[in-house]
Amino acid sequence: QVQLVESGGGLVQAGGSLRLSCAASGRTFTNYVMGWFRQAPGKEREYVASIGWSASYTYYTDSVKGRFTISRDNAKNMVYLQMNSLKPEDTAVYYCAVRTVQSNDYESWGQGTQVTVSS
């Protein structure tokens, strides 16, 4: 059974940085896409970024381009989200998720980590 555990959230001032980590276990993640999502209070969960198995491609939602960087370490089954120049509107619970390359649906999710950006 796939298990995803996020860490690294916290409280930071606007303009600051945080690095989120996601530890994946339960299977071999060859050909799996790793993604980050977030959900702010009163809003729907939204896509943030994703990265392919070989890290040959990365995608970002427009609002975080140039500020966030997704990366992965396949040897450690880890995925990271480096968040710089944080804004109050980045405040949300951030979730790690995985899907196969063949699927559009993320099949496993972590429990989330809270990121709060103060103005």
C-alpha positions as a Markdown table, in Angstrom:
| # | Residue | x | y | z |
|---|---|---|---|---|
| 1 | Gln | 0.0 | 0.0 | 0.0 |
| 2 | Val | 1.4 | 3.4 | -1.0 |
| 3 | Gln | 2.0 | 5.8 | 1.8 |
| 4 | Leu | 2.9 | 9.5 | 1.4 |
| 5 | Val | 4.0 | 11.6 | 4.3 |
| 6 | Glu | 4.6 | 15.3 | 3.9 |
| 7 | Ser | 6.7 | 17.5 | 6.1 |
| 8 | Gly | 8.3 | 21.0 | 6.2 |
| 9 | Gly | 5.2 | 23.2 | 6.5 |
| 10 | Gly | 5.1 | 26.1 | 8.9 |
| 11 | Leu | 4.6 | 29.8 | 9.5 |
| 12 | Val | 6.6 | 32.2 | 7.4 |
| 13 | Gln | 6.5 | 35.9 | 6.6 |
| 14 | Ala | 5.7 | 37.1 | 3.1 |
| 15 | Gly | 8.8 | 37.0 | 1.0 |
| 16 | Gly | 10.2 | 34.0 | 2.9 |
| 17 | Ser | 10.9 | 30.5 | 1.8 |
| 18 | Leu | 10.0 | 26.9 | 2.8 |
| 19 | Arg | 10.9 | 23.5 | 1.5 |
| 20 | Leu | 8.3 | 20.8 | 1.6 |
| 21 | Ser | 9.3 | 17.2 | 1.6 |
| 22 | Cys | 7.2 | 14.1 | 0.7 |
| 23 | Ala | 8.4 | 10.6 | 1.7 |
| 24 | Ala | 6.9 | 7.8 | -0.5 |
| 25 | Ser | 6.8 | 4.2 | 0.5 |
| 26 | Gly | 4.9 | 0.9 | -0.3 |
| 27 | Arg | 6.0 | 0.3 | -3.8 |
| 28 | Thr | 8.5 | 1.1 | -6.5 |
| 29 | Phe | 7.7 | 4.4 | -8.1 |
| 30 | Thr | 9.1 | 3.7 | -11.5 |
| 31 | Asn | 7.0 | 5.5 | -14.1 |
| 32 | Tyr | 5.1 | 7.4 | -11.5 |
| 33 | Val | 4.4 | 11.1 | -11.7 |
| 34 | Met | 4.7 | 12.9 | -8.4 |
| 35 | Gly | 2.6 | 16.0 | -7.8 |
| 36 | Trp | 1.9 | 18.7 | -5.2 |
| 37 | Phe | -1.5 | 20.2 | -4.6 |
| 38 | Arg | -2.9 | 22.7 | -2.1 |
| 39 | Gln | -6.2 | 23.6 | -0.6 |
| 40 | Ala | -6.8 | 27.0 | 1.0 |
| 41 | Pro | -9.7 | 27.5 | 3.5 |
| 42 | Gly | -13.0 | 27.7 | 1.7 |
| 43 | Lys | -11.5 | 26.8 | -1.6 |
| 44 | Glu | -11.2 | 23.7 | -3.7 |
| 45 | Arg | -8.0 | 21.8 | -3.9 |
| 46 | Glu | -5.8 | 23.0 | -6.7 |
| 47 | Tyr | -2.8 | 21.7 | -8.6 |
| 48 | Val | 0.5 | 23.2 | -7.9 |
| 49 | Ala | 3.3 | 21.3 | -9.6 |
| 50 | Ser | 4.3 | 17.9 | -10.9 |
| 51 | Ile | 7.4 | 16.0 | -12.0 |
| 52 | Gly | 8.0 | 13.0 | -14.2 |
| 53 | Trp | 9.9 | 9.9 | -13.1 |
| 54 | Ser | 13.2 | 10.9 | -14.6 |
| 55 | Ala | 12.6 | 14.6 | -13.7 |
| 56 | Ser | 12.8 | 15.2 | -17.4 |
| 57 | Tyr | 9.8 | 17.3 | -17.2 |
| 58 | Thr | 8.2 | 19.6 | -14.6 |
| 59 | Tyr | 4.9 | 21.5 | -14.7 |
| 60 | Tyr | 3.7 | 24.4 | -12.6 |
| 61 | Thr | 0.5 | 26.3 | -12.2 |
| 62 | Asp | 0.9 | 29.8 | -13.4 |
| 63 | Ser | 0.7 | 31.4 | -10.0 |
| 64 | Val | 3.8 | 29.7 | -8.7 |
| 65 | Lys | 6.0 | 29.7 | -11.8 |
| 66 | Gly | 9.4 | 31.3 | -11.1 |
| 67 | Arg | 8.9 | 31.0 | -7.3 |
| 68 | Phe | 8.4 | 27.3 | -6.7 |
| 69 | Thr | 10.6 | 24.4 | -7.8 |
| 70 | Ile | 9.7 | 20.7 | -7.7 |
| 71 | Ser | 12.3 | 18.1 | -7.6 |
| 72 | Arg | 12.7 | 14.4 | -6.7 |
| 73 | Asp | 15.2 | 11.9 | -5.4 |
| 74 | Asn | 14.3 | 8.5 | -6.8 |
| 75 | Ala | 16.9 | 6.7 | -4.8 |
| 76 | Lys | 15.2 | 7.9 | -1.6 |
| 77 | Asn | 11.7 | 7.9 | -2.9 |
| 78 | Met | 11.4 | 11.6 | -2.0 |
| 79 | Val | 9.8 | 14.6 | -3.7 |
| 80 | Tyr | 10.4 | 18.2 | -2.7 |
| 81 | Leu | 8.8 | 21.6 | -3.3 |
| 82 | Gln | 11.1 | 24.5 | -2.8 |
| 83 | Met | 8.9 | 27.6 | -2.2 |
| 84 | Asn | 10.5 | 31.0 | -2.5 |
| 85 | Ser | 9.1 | 34.6 | -2.4 |
| 86 | Leu | 6.0 | 33.3 | -0.6 |
| 87 | Lys | 2.9 | 35.3 | -0.6 |
| 88 | Pro | -0.1 | 35.3 | 1.8 |
| 89 | Glu | -2.2 | 33.8 | -1.0 |
| 90 | Asp | 0.1 | 30.7 | -0.9 |
| 91 | Thr | -1.4 | 29.9 | 2.5 |
| 92 | Ala | -3.0 | 26.4 | 2.3 |
| 93 | Val | -2.6 | 22.8 | 3.2 |
| 94 | Tyr | -0.2 | 21.2 | 0.8 |
| 95 | Tyr | -0.6 | 17.6 | -0.4 |
| 96 | Cys | 1.7 | 15.2 | -2.1 |
| 97 | Ala | 0.2 | 12.8 | -4.6 |
| 98 | Val | 1.2 | 10.1 | -7.1 |
| 99 | Arg | -0.2 | 8.7 | -10.3 |
| 100 | Thr | 1.0 | 6.4 | -13.0 |
| 101 | Val | 2.3 | 7.9 | -16.3 |
| 102 | Gln | -0.7 | 6.3 | -18.1 |
| 103 | Ser | -3.3 | 7.8 | -15.8 |
| 104 | Asn | -4.6 | 11.4 | -15.4 |
| 105 | Asp | -5.9 | 10.6 | -11.9 |
| 106 | Tyr | -3.7 | 10.8 | -8.8 |
| 107 | Glu | -4.3 | 7.6 | -6.9 |
| 108 | Ser | -2.6 | 8.1 | -3.6 |
| 109 | Trp | -2.4 | 11.2 | -1.3 |
| 110 | Gly | -0.6 | 12.3 | 1.8 |
| 111 | Gln | -2.2 | 13.8 | 4.8 |
| 112 | Gly | -1.0 | 17.3 | 4.1 |
| 113 | Thr | 1.2 | 19.9 | 5.7 |
| 114 | Gln | 0.0 | 23.4 | 6.6 |
| 115 | Val | 1.8 | 26.4 | 5.1 |
| 116 | Thr | 0.9 | 29.8 | 6.5 |
| 117 | Val | 2.3 | 33.0 | 5.1 |
| 118 | Ser | 1.8 | 36.1 | 7.1 |
| 119 | Ser | 1.7 | 39.6 | 5.6 |
